[in-house]
């Protein structure tokens, strides 16, 4: 992975074999990012995406293997209890044009991933909401 910072924007290239969430965390910790917006596209060979079942308050995960293009990868970097926290969603299409997605748990790059991280001046922490069952923004 390599990246460059231009003002409040980081442009990153995540390389073949690297796991996307691990690389986002590495950038965020190195650059001391407390709040940012993330967008990316690229090609992945495997990924795990989840869907939160609100009635059960739990995530169900699906694992995918094969050739996939990231149609959309979007989300936030922020903090929870002052520590790094990342919330990303992914949509990825296969060779038939079928698209699968959800909350990103894991994704391994098969060719490249081009990511843009827009830094936001400020901090928004998260807290666990018992009623909802999720980590929500805390203002």
WOJOHU-V605002 format. One record per pair of residues at least 6 apart in sequence whose C-alpha atoms are under 8 Angstrom apart, sorted by the first residue. I is the first residue (numbers start at 1). J is the second residue. Records with the same first field share a line. If there is no record, write none. Layout:
# WOJOHU-V605002
I = J + J
This chain:
# WOJOHU-V605002
1 = 12 + 13 + 14 + 15 + 18 + 23
2 = 12 + 13 + 14
3 = 10 + 11 + 12 + 13
4 = 10 + 11 + 12
5 = 11
8 = 118 + 119 + 120
9 = 116 + 117 + 118 + 119
10 = 116 + 117 + 118 + 119
11 = 114 + 115 + 116 + 117
12 = 114 + 115 + 116 + 117
13 = 112 + 113 + 114 + 115
14 = 20 + 23 + 109 + 112 + 113 + 114 + 115
15 = 109 + 110 + 111 + 112 + 113
16 = 108 + 109 + 110 + 111 + 112
17 = 108 + 109 + 110
18 = 108 + 109
19 = 106 + 107 + 108 + 109
20 = 106 + 107 + 108 + 109
21 = 105 + 106 + 107
25 = 84 + 86
28 = 34 + 77 + 84
29 = 84
33 = 77 + 78 + 119
34 = 77 + 78 + 79 + 84 + 122 + 123 + 124
35 = 76 + 77 + 78 + 79 + 119 + 120 + 121 + 122 + 123 + 124
36 = 76 + 77 + 78 + 117 + 118 + 119 + 120
37 = 74 + 75 + 76 + 77 + 117 + 118 + 119 + 120
38 = 73 + 74 + 75 + 76 + 77 + 88 + 115 + 116 + 117 + 118
39 = 72 + 73 + 74 + 75 + 115 + 116 + 117
40 = 70 + 72 + 73 + 74 + 113 + 114 + 115 + 116
41 = 69 + 70 + 71 + 72 + 73 + 113 + 114 + 115
42 = 69 + 70 + 71 + 109 + 111 + 112 + 113 + 114
43 = 67 + 68 + 69 + 70 + 109 + 110 + 111 + 112 + 113
44 = 66 + 67 + 68 + 69 + 70 + 107 + 108 + 109 + 110 + 111 + 112
45 = 65 + 66 + 67 + 68 + 107 + 108 + 109 + 110
46 = 63 + 64 + 65 + 66 + 67 + 68 + 107 + 108 + 109
47 = 63 + 64 + 65 + 104 + 105 + 106 + 107 + 108
48 = 61 + 62 + 63 + 64 + 104 + 105 + 106 + 107
49 = 61 + 62 + 63 + 89 + 90 + 101 + 102 + 103 + 104 + 105 + 106
50 = 59 + 60 + 61 + 62 + 101 + 102 + 103 + 104 + 105
51 = 59 + 60 + 61 + 102 + 103
52 = 58 + 59 + 60
53 = 59 + 60
54 = 132 + 133
57 = 132 + 133 + 134
58 = 133
66 = 94
67 = 94 + 95 + 110
68 = 92 + 93 + 94 + 95
69 = 92 + 93 + 94
70 = 90 + 91 + 92 + 93
71 = 90 + 91 + 92 + 93
72 = 89 + 90 + 91 + 92
73 = 88 + 89 + 90 + 91
74 = 88 + 89 + 90
75 = 86 + 87 + 88 + 89
76 = 86 + 87 + 88
77 = 84 + 85 + 86 + 87
78 = 84 + 85 + 86 + 123 + 124 + 125 + 126
79 = 85 + 86 + 123 + 124 + 125 + 126
80 = 125 + 126 + 127
81 = 125 + 126 + 127
82 = 125
87 = 103 + 104
88 = 103 + 104
89 = 101 + 102 + 103 + 104
90 = 101 + 102 + 103 + 104
91 = 99 + 100 + 101 + 102
92 = 99 + 100 + 101
93 = 99 + 100
124 = 137 + 138 + 139
125 = 137 + 138 + 139
126 = 135 + 136 + 137 + 138
127 = 135 + 136 + 137 + 138
128 = 134 + 135 + 136
129 = 135 + 136
